[in-house]
Amino acid sequence: MPSPITSLNQLPAASPHSHTSRVETTGERRLTVLETHGYYLGKTIGSGSYATVRVAQSERHDGNVAVKIVSKFTAPTDYLKKFLPREIEVVKGLKHPNLIRFLQAIETTHRVYIVMEYAENGSLLDIIRRDSYIDEGRARKWFRQLLEAVDYCHERGVVHRDIKCENLLMDKAFNIKLSDFGFARGHLKPKHGQLPYSETFCGSYAYASPEILRGVPYQPQQSDIWSMGVVLYAMVFGRLPFDDANYNLLLKQVSSKINFPRDPKVTMTCKALIIKILAPLKSRVKMNGIRNDSWYSFTPGDKPGTSRQSSDSEGGYQSAGAVGGPEVFVPNLLTKEQLKAEALPRDKNRAGSTDEETPLGLQMPDDATTDSDGPYRPTSGNKTRKHGQ
């Protein structure tokens, strides 16, 4: 039985440090580093072991932004030296209506601040939990927006590698905003017509493709598409298609026929698309195939098509061979939870030291204040509601 969605993945994050870095004096009060850049912190909207996400009022952008605050004392070395610089490098060059926009990065002696567009209506997972499942009209709209965002990235040689409901945020108008490029990688355009392979096994087990779960080199673009299929299934059925509680069981499930619950009722054409996405690599549909799919391209007024299936119990694919057994190799899949577990305890000797702005020293692009190339004009007001990043 498919497993219900049970938890919202917290940002790898809650730093115990205060965020009051003093650098300039105005009257009786010294400005913080962020205030010198025109950001005034508000409430916390996400937290974990070495970072927090807070809403901030921005003078420059004339509205609310989200600020991810990463503690350099508690964050894992691998995150600081590899994933965080890569995240900033990747997102700086991306601008799309369905991507959370990167605005600025600021590094101090104690922290790294990443300023981003603020999505005030939480995440797709929040909506699934609230509504139990998503009707096909909304699911189609949001899946199209997700595809546009991911296809935009792929065309620029960027793969996300952690697509999941928690990372799909909602703006004021409830449009999808793909967020959290912490596991993203750039410079992956096809060479001689062939997609390059990746050997960094990262992401979330429930959304990971079979090739990632087996620990073999994989095509990250096609693995992103697999994750999109898991998101579509989660939307229309209100639960995940695969149970990630047990690795052997998970590997069997992703290599076998897709099972669909009887309720809620979902059209055969929608199920057929899910089947084409959650398929072995050799037969997995590509972006153009999804665009040409009858469910994806359906518009009001069209006569709903019928699926190749004849009943709810049909569909999916069957693995060519048996998978499982007690000796199955389990790849070391790098997850945000693993990075969180590697976070260091607070360094009490440093807690009281002065936190001053420094040039970005984590092999990040540009200088101490890495900016996007212009002010961001948010379409939302100044409401500060739940943010899912």
GISUL-V67411 format. One line per field, one symbol per residue. psi: psi as a letter, one per 20 degrees, with the letter a starting at -180 (. if undefined). burial: I if it has 9 or more other C-alpha atoms within 8 Angstrom, else O. A space follows every 10 residues. Layout:
psi=???
burial=???
This chain:
psi=pqpqphqooq pnjopiqqll ophqpocipp qrghhhjkpo qbqpiqqbhj qqpqqqppgg ilaqrpopop pihiqqghgh hfgghggggg hhjpoqhkpp ppgqpppahh rppoprqpoi kbrhhghghg igrpqhghgg ghhghggggg hgghhjjpqg jlprhhjorp ahjlqpoprn khjqqallqq pkjppqqqjo orbpghiqrh hghikqpqoh ghhggghhhg ggghghijrq hqojhpgggg hggijapppp qhqrppqhhg hhggghgmrq ghjpqrghhg hiqhggjpqp hqoprqriqi rhirrarpqh rqqbqijppo qnoorhhghg hjqqrpohhi hjrpoqprqo jkkrqbbhno qrkrqpnqir bjqnappj.
burial=OIIOIOOOOI IIIIIOOOOO IIIOOOOOOI IIIIIIOIII OOOIIIIIII IIIIIIIIOO IIIIIIIIII IIIIIIOOII IOIIIIIIII IIOIOOOIII IIIIIIIIII IIIIIIIIII IIIIIIIIIO OOIIOOOOII OIIIIIIIII IIIIOIIIII IIIIIIIIII IIOOIIIIIO IOIIIIOIIO OOOOIIOOOO IIIIOIIIII IIIIIOIIII IIIIIIIIII IIIIIIIIII IIIIOOOIII IIIIIIIIIO IOOOOIOIII IIIIIIIIIO OOOIIOIOOI OOIOIIOOOO OOOOOOIOIO OIOOIIIOOO OOOIOOOOOO IOIIIIOOII OOIOOOOOOO OOOOIIIIII OOOIIOOIII IIOOOOOIOI OOOOOOIII
